[in-house]
Amino acid sequence: MPYDHVAVESKWRELWAKHKIFEVNPSSKPKYFITVAYPYPNSPQHVGHGRTYTLADVHARFRRMQGFNVLFPMGFHYTGTPILAMSKRIAAGDQELIDLFKTLYHVPEEQIKNFTEPLNIARYFHEEIRTGMQEMGYSIDWRREFTTIDPVYNKFIEWQFRKLQSKGFITRGSHPVGWCPSCGNPVGQHDTQGDKEPEIGEFVAIKFKADGFYLVAGTLRPETIFGVTNIWVNPEATYVEAEVDGERWVVSKRAAEKLPLLGKKATVLRELKGSELLKLEVEVPLTGRKVRVLPAEFVDPNNVTGVVMSVPAHAPYDYLALRDLAIREDYLAKYGFSRSEIKQISPIQIIKVKDIPGVPAVYVVEQLGVKDQNDPKAEDATKEVYSKEFHHGVMMENTMEFSGMPVSEAKEKVREKLIEMGAATIFYELLNRPIYCRCGAEVVVKIFEDQWFIDYRDPSWKQLAKECLRNMRIIPEDLRQEFENVIDWLREKACARKSGLGTRLPWDPDWVIESLSDSTIYMAYYIVSKYVNLYNLKAVQFGDEVFDYVFLGEGDPVKIAEKYKLPIDVLSGMRREFSYFYPLDARHSGRDLVPNHLTFFIFNHVAIFPREFWPRAIVVNGSVLMEGKKMSKSLGNIIPLRDAIREFGADTIRLAVISTAEILQDADFSIPLAKSIREKLNDFYDLVQKVVSVGAGEKTPRQLTYLDKWILSRIEKAVAHVTNAMENFRVREAIHTVLYVLDQEVRWYLRRALGGKPIDGKTSWVLRKVLNKWIRLLAPFAPYLAEETWSMIGGDGFVSLAEWPSVEEQWINEQVELEEEFFKAVIEDTQEILRVTSIKPKVVYYYTAPQWKWKLFREMISLFEEGSFNLGSFIKESMKKEEIRAKGKEAVSFIQNASKYMTSLSPEMRRGILKMSIDEQAVLERSRGFLEKLFNAQVKIFRADSPDIVDPAGKAKGALPLRPAIYLEGG
């Protein structure tokens, strides 16, 4: 009967829940504690979300089968403003959002009416997400479920923040933050559309003196002030003259609107077009040199001040802009410029770089062949120049007292000098703008007064974080440097806001702790939440002393239990369980959380817990694309997770979101992929049905055939390969072996062993032995199908709790594997000749290599493996031997051809040739009948030096070891 994923999934979900197989408590087994970022319930999860959670579940299931007592819990993150923003949009009758809920997420209209209350949104999608996770087969201990607005969780976060405050890690003051002018709140990644973390850049706004005002230009490279040749403005943009802190500034209209947010008193006096500023001469600070204002469409009036200083010697875009402008005669004429005026402007070099001869921007642009400003290579040129100058550049003689100073140092010194002399000020801007709050307003930068911050600048705290990182496993390891960089550049992080759901700041309850600050050590709370849920414990029973005892082992448990009316066995049980399960063995999350949550997670753990409870590993994965494109509501390519499960089955979706890329790469989901995987799983089920239908088969086989030995060896190799891949989190590689390689090899075995006949008792014994391990290898990836087929073959208990297969060395047979690999290669070579020639053969001739070729070939491989093979030397030495010299040109030709062939072989094949001998003729003779049936032709096999050889086309001399010469005789 066909595989019914709906019935099978329902059956095993009920059995898992009935037997509580994923509910774990401390035991004598070694523990393994895995968590994944808890979801934010403002919408259902879609297929893209499935990757992070499925990878964590695969990890949990693998470790569980390895014999670990695995704890894999789940909570829900209600904290923050997004749910509030969504509720406001519903209340305001936002039809786009209402239609999205109805059409994409299938929310009943009556339910949407209730969404004007924020908690109704959270609770509805909380249930949706939990149900989706259960349907996906995630092996979660649901007894530990909580939300971040639960009263006891609030007490836990209050305890955490009092700890941070007592250690001096909480500060108050003014600081630039991402700001939503509509919500009136600081915003972080979780508050923005597309989950974009506001990246704030510290620009230097330099004042270029004009007649009666300053033209103010923003830059990230103040040290290049000495190389300014002109100023760029957008002639079609709107600028303003404004009174700013007692000075007259000209900046873009948008910049003037930002100034008050940055602590400046600004009064707009008049508006003007950018074209009115053209030809104006302004004075460059420090140098006193006069430069002109030129037109440039690329200047964005919404970015910083809307005025750009041009340094063509050190900024490829400026050099290209001048070069491009000089050939746009109509454009120049429109604004009253001539080509000669532009051509007269020459780059002024102020930085020398050892590896770059001459003017850096000019040299790199020419080296990369950058055509114009629109060439994508212009960005590459910019990155190269900036990087080399910052790390290896030295200021030249024309830079005053900064001459001879490294650029990295001069950048700060020049900035300080300009600010000190009143020629510049700091201007904060978003580096990754535009960013939009979930309410729809554009995010800006605001200097926030009297804000509470977590002070990640603290140098001693950074050292502890780095110590923890050094001792952690980072998967993939490539990300370690990124974590180190984040630790280095992290500064104060706004940790509270005036509105939103969450925990009140304990010493200043007008503030609510924001979502990236109340989610850093909650993994520890999973220990407490089990007891809260089981014993219906109340917030009043949890003071700081309780958490100090549970998490830090401090205090007298008897006195604490009595004070807070906690049963002593409950309090002691929480401490015992925490000591057993902590530290966290693996934290799973998406790559977008590296610069915030995951690094905050390290910082907060080292601030609060002793070293023995510091986290051991972080696992980071890429996202999921939909047919090569980013998933987004605007593209209409989002598939809700539960819809996908209904259509294709949970196992199919699990495999589809994790099988197409290694962990840090973006995976690509598509409908054809899902259909293909579903078909593979159905085929697997059909195979098991066929094996089971034969009965148990022989208890032990009378005598194993060569092919039986081959497939039994291959399953052992698969176990070794998949185990190694999983230990190192090469999940795609593991799935490829389990889903595709083993499938191909079993199909090949059936084709070779049975030739199209039904499975018999003897073959059934072999296949049951293979399936016993294959199903267990499949179990972490496709748990429903694995449970069903495990029960079909009579496996003990749940496969989810079965022992991970181990390698049984006695079944590994390198000899038969080498022989079968040789046999397959012969078939492939024959098929390639048939494809190229289109011959319909009457006879297929195979000529195997003589012993003298084998002897030479092994010598070649031995030297190659040692790293000392040289073709010319080998020919010379070989021709000194009388036996080889007698072969003349044939020997030389063989060595030349064999050297190329040798390098094409896999390392395993080369090692096999050195360790084992193989009788090619015997291998081919053994399967002559298979070959004749395959090619519908007579097959003749000769050793190339056989006296009885039939060689009508003279092909035999071309035989190589493991690569027979082939001749096809047409009909």
Sequence and secondary structure as in RCSB ss.txt:
>XXXX:A:sequence
MPYDHVAVESKWRELWAKHKIFEVNPSSKPKYFITVAYPYPNSPQHVGHGRTYTLADVHARFRRMQGFNVLFPMG
FHYTGTPILAMSKRIAAGDQELIDLFKTLYHVPEEQIKNFTEPLNIARYFHEEIRTGMQEMGYSIDWRREFTTID
PVYNKFIEWQFRKLQSKGFITRGSHPVGWCPSCGNPVGQHDTQGDKEPEIGEFVAIKFKADGFYLVAGTLRPETI
FGVTNIWVNPEATYVEAEVDGERWVVSKRAAEKLPLLGKKATVLRELKGSELLKLEVEVPLTGRKVRVLPAEFVD
PNNVTGVVMSVPAHAPYDYLALRDLAIREDYLAKYGFSRSEIKQISPIQIIKVKDIPGVPAVYVVEQLGVKDQND
PKAEDATKEVYSKEFHHGVMMENTMEFSGMPVSEAKEKVREKLIEMGAATIFYELLNRPIYCRCGAEVVVKIFED
QWFIDYRDPSWKQLAKECLRNMRIIPEDLRQEFENVIDWLREKACARKSGLGTRLPWDPDWVIESLSDSTIYMAY
YIVSKYVNLYNLKAVQFGDEVFDYVFLGEGDPVKIAEKYKLPIDVLSGMRREFSYFYPLDARHSGRDLVPNHLTF
FIFNHVAIFPREFWPRAIVVNGSVLMEGKKMSKSLGNIIPLRDAIREFGADTIRLAVISTAEILQDADFSIPLAK
SIREKLNDFYDLVQKVVSVGAGEKTPRQLTYLDKWILSRIEKAVAHVTNAMENFRVREAIHTVLYVLDQEVRWYL
RRALGGKPIDGKTSWVLRKVLNKWIRLLAPFAPYLAEETWSMIGGDGFVSLAEWPSVEEQWINEQVELEEEFFKA
VIEDTQEILRVTSIKPKVVYYYTAPQWKWKLFREMISLFEEGSFNLGSFIKESMKKEEIRAKGKEAVSFIQNASK
YMTSLSPEMRRGILKMSIDEQAVLERSRGFLEKLFNAQVKIFRADSPDIVDPAGKAKGALPLRPAIYLEGG
>XXXX:A:secstr
    HHHHHHHHHHHHHHHTTT     SS EEEEEE     SS  BGGGHHHHHHHHHHHHHHHHTT EEE    
B   BSHHHHHHHHHHTT HHHHHHHHHTS   HHHHHGGGSHHHHHHHHHHHHHHHHHHTT    GGG  BTTS
HHHHHHHHHHHHHHHHTT EEEEEEEEEEETTTTEE  GGGBGGG    EEEEEEEEEE SSSEEEEEES GGGG
GG  EEEE TTSEEEEEEETTEEEEEEHHHHHHGGGGT  EEEEEEEEGGGGTT EEE TTT  EEEEEE TT  
TTSTTSEEEE TTT HHHHHHHHHHTT HHHHHHTT  HHHHHT      EEETTB S HHHHHHHHHT  STTS
THHHHHHHHHHHHHHHHEEE GGGGGGTT BHHHHHHHHHHHHHHTTSEEEEEEETT   BBTTS B EEEEEEE
EEEEETT HHHHHHHHHHHHTSEEESGGGHHHHHHHHHH  EEE EESSSBS B TT TTSEE TTTSSSSHHHH
HHHHHHHHHHT  GGG  HHHHHHHHH  S HHHHHHHTT  HHHHHHHHHHHHHH S SEEEEEGGGIIIIIHH
HHHHHHHHS GGGS  EEEEE  EEETTEE  TTTT   BHHHHHHHH HHHHHHHHHSSS TTS EEE HHHHH
HHHHHHHHHHHHHHHHHHT S  SS SS  HHHHHHHHHHHHHHHHHHHHHHTT HHHHHIIIIIIHHHHHHHHH
HHHHTT    HHHHHHHHHHHHHHHHHHTTTSHHHHHHHHHHTT SS GGGS      GGG  HHHHHHHHHHHH
HHHHHHHHHHHH   EEEEEEEE  HHHHHHHHHHHHHHHHT   HHHHHHHHTTSHHHHTTTHHHHHHHHHHHH
HHHHS HHHHHHHHH    HHHHHHHTHHHHHHHHTSEEEEEETT TT   TTS GGG BTTB EEEEEE 
